[in-house]
Amino acid sequence: MTPYTLAIEFTPVTLRRIVDCVATEKHADRVDEDRFTLIEMVAHLADWEDIWLDRMRAAAEYPGSAIEAYDEGQRAIDKDYAGRNIQHELEVFENRRRDTLDFLRGLRADDWSKTVVHPEGGPRTIRDQVELILGHDLYHLEQASRYLR
């Protein structure tokens, strides 16, 4: 286990605790007009977990391969994040994060430096991608904590 895997392991449980403290009627409120609502954010995290894992698997299995860039705003519209059930999306996120952690725990030390190439971000190692996940998690946990006010 690395400090990275330990840190990202706690995101789903922390997020669930926050969501459980927010009144259901507030889940669709927008606390910042430029950011997702709570339900959209949870659906976004659940959706993106597969993207993160697919990218890391590509790095491990096909080092140097190209990955696709996504427009997260358009993806939220196309996948109707706003119409999702928050409890279901939390379960999806928890299960997908478990898959991500299982994958990471199975890596050898040298696997962490294997790369994929992002069309906008350039080469990204598995370690880089886990750091992105960690930053992404913290960004959205901070956002979710705003609903506790």
C-alpha positions in Angstrom: 0.0 0.0 0.0 1.2 3.5 -0.8 0.2 6.8 0.8 -1.8 7.4 -2.4 -3.9 4.3 -2.2 -4.5 4.9 1.5 -5.7 8.5 0.8 -8.0 7.6 -2.1 -9.4 4.7 -0.2 -11.1 7.1 2.2 -12.9 9.2 -0.4 -16.1 7.1 -0.8 -16.7 6.7 2.9 -16.0 10.4 3.6 -18.3 11.4 0.7 -21.1 9.1 1.9 -20.9 10.6 5.4 -21.2 14.1 4.0 -24.1 13.2 1.7 -25.9 11.5 4.7 -25.7 14.8 6.6 -27.2 16.8 3.8 -31.0 17.0 3.6 -32.3 15.2 0.5 -34.1 18.3 -0.8 -30.6 20.1 -0.9 -28.9 17.5 -3.2 -29.9 19.3 -6.4 -29.1 22.8 -5.0 -26.2 24.6 -6.7 -24.0 26.2 -4.1 -21.7 27.6 -6.7 -23.1 28.4 -10.2 -20.0 27.2 -11.9 -19.9 23.8 -10.2 -21.9 20.6 -10.1 -24.8 20.1 -7.7 -24.2 17.4 -5.0 -26.0 14.8 -7.1 -24.2 15.7 -10.3 -20.8 15.6 -8.4 -21.4 12.2 -7.0 -22.5 10.9 -10.5 -19.4 12.5 -11.9 -17.1 10.8 -9.5 -18.8 7.4 -10.2 -18.6 7.9 -13.9 -15.0 9.1 -13.9 -13.7 6.2 -11.8 -14.0 3.9 -14.7 -12.1 6.4 -16.9 -9.3 6.6 -14.4 -9.0 2.8 -14.1 -9.2 2.3 -17.9 -6.3 4.8 -18.3 -4.2 3.1 -15.7 -4.9 -0.3 -17.1 -3.8 1.0 -20.6 -0.6 2.3 -19.1 0.1 -1.1 -17.4 -0.8 -3.2 -20.4 0.1 -1.0 -23.3 2.7 1.6 -22.1 2.9 4.7 -24.3 -0.6 4.2 -25.8 -2.8 7.2 -26.5 -5.9 7.9 -24.3 -9.0 9.9 -25.1 -9.7 13.4 -23.7 -13.2 14.0 -22.4 -15.3 17.1 -22.0 -16.6 16.6 -18.4 -19.4 19.2 -18.8 -20.7 17.6 -22.0 -20.4 14.2 -20.4 -22.5 15.4 -17.5 -25.2 16.4 -19.9 -25.0 13.4 -22.1 -25.1 11.0 -19.1 -27.8 13.0 -17.3 -25.9 13.4 -14.0 -28.7 15.6 -12.7 -31.3 12.9 -13.1 -29.4 10.2 -11.2 -30.2 8.7 -7.8 -27.5 9.9 -5.4 -27.6 6.7 -3.2 -27.2 4.5 -6.3 -24.3 6.7 -7.6 -22.6 6.5 -4.2 -22.7 2.7 -4.4 -21.4 2.7 -8.0 -18.5 5.0 -6.9 -17.7 2.8 -3.9 -17.6 -0.4 -6.1 -15.6 1.2 -8.8 -13.1 2.7 -6.4 -12.7 -0.7 -4.8 -11.8 -2.0 -8.3 -9.3 0.8 -8.7 -7.7 0.0 -5.4 -7.5 -3.7 -6.2 -5.8 -2.8 -9.5 -3.3 -0.5 -7.7 -2.5 -3.0 -5.0 -1.6 -5.5 -7.7 1.0 -3.3 -9.3 4.7 -4.0 -9.1 7.0 -1.1 -8.1 8.1 -0.6 -11.8 4.5 -0.5 -13.0 3.9 2.9 -11.3 6.2 4.6 -13.9 4.4 3.2 -17.0 2.7 5.8 -19.1 -0.2 6.7 -21.4 -0.3 9.8 -23.5 -3.1 12.3 -23.0 -3.8 14.4 -26.1 -3.8 17.6 -24.0 -1.7 16.7 -21.0 1.0 14.6 -22.6 2.6 11.5 -21.0 1.1 10.4 -17.7 2.4 7.7 -15.5 0.2 5.6 -13.3 1.6 7.5 -10.4 0.7 10.8 -12.1 -2.9 9.5 -12.6 -3.3 8.5 -9.0 -2.1 11.9 -8.0 -4.7 13.4 -10.3 -7.3 11.2 -8.7 -6.2 12.4 -5.2 -6.4 16.0 -6.2 -9.8 15.4 -7.9 -11.1 13.7 -4.8 -10.0 16.6 -2.6 -11.5 19.2 -4.9 -14.9 17.4 -4.8 -14.8 16.6 -1.1 -14.3 20.3 -0.5 -17.2 21.1 -2.8 -19.4 18.5 -1.0 -18.5 20.0 2.4 -20.0 23.3 1.3 -23.4 21.6 1.6 -22.8 21.2 5.3 -23.2 24.9 6.0 
